[in-house]
Amino acid sequence: MSDWLEHSVQVEVTVPIELAWSLWSDLEQMPRWMQWIDSVNILEEQPELSRWKLAAGGLEFSWLSRILKQVPNQIIQWESVDGLPNQGAIRFYDRHGSSIVKLTVAYAIPGFLGKLMDNLFLGRLVESNLQSSLNRFRDYALAAQAEGQS
């Protein structure tokens, strides 16, 4: 039996939405700003699938993820199909010269783990990490924009 936890975080990035989308949709680059993501590998034979590896606090998890919906400059929605159960979406909102990037992630934790750890503590830890990762993405996007203008 598993319990599902869900978190939503967002950040405003002062880059055009096309740049924010371009950087985020290159999933294999995600370890550059997502703290706990160790690697992302797109499967060549099925590009809608990707193998993810998460490493945090000495624990490692992996999963196979499928893109369910992808609309350029708007949304990437996914779900895991094998391994660590998770699902979510990254949404992009155009603010005419800047972008709002909103990440929603839901994941299942085994019931025994939920009993060992206070869900509120785990939730705060994950949400804080997700927000820090979005802040790093903002910095990454700003640097990419500056490099493009030089």
Stockholm file with secondary structure:
# STOCKHOLM 1.0

chainA/1-150         MSDWLEHSVQVEVTVPIELAWSLWSDLEQMPRWMQWIDSVNILEEQPELSRWKLAAGGLEFSWLSRILKQVPNQIIQWESVDGLPNQGAIRFYDRHGSSIVKLTVAYAIPGFLGKLMDNLFLGRLVESNLQSSLNRFRDYALAAQAEGQS
#=GR chainA/1-150 SS CEEEEEEEEEEEESSCHHHHHHHHHCGGGGGGTCTTEEEEEECTTCTTEEEEEEEETTEEEEEEEEEEEEETTTEEEEEEEEESCEEEEEEEEECSSSEEEEEEEEEEEEHHHHHHSCHHHHHHHHHHHHHHHHHHHHHHHHHHHHHHHC
#=GC SS_cons         CEEEEEEEEEEEESSCHHHHHHHHHCGGGGGGTCTTEEEEEECTTCTTEEEEEEEETTEEEEEEEEEEEEETTTEEEEEEEEESCEEEEEEEEECSSSEEEEEEEEEEEEHHHHHHSCHHHHHHHHHHHHHHHHHHHHHHHHHHHHHHHC
//
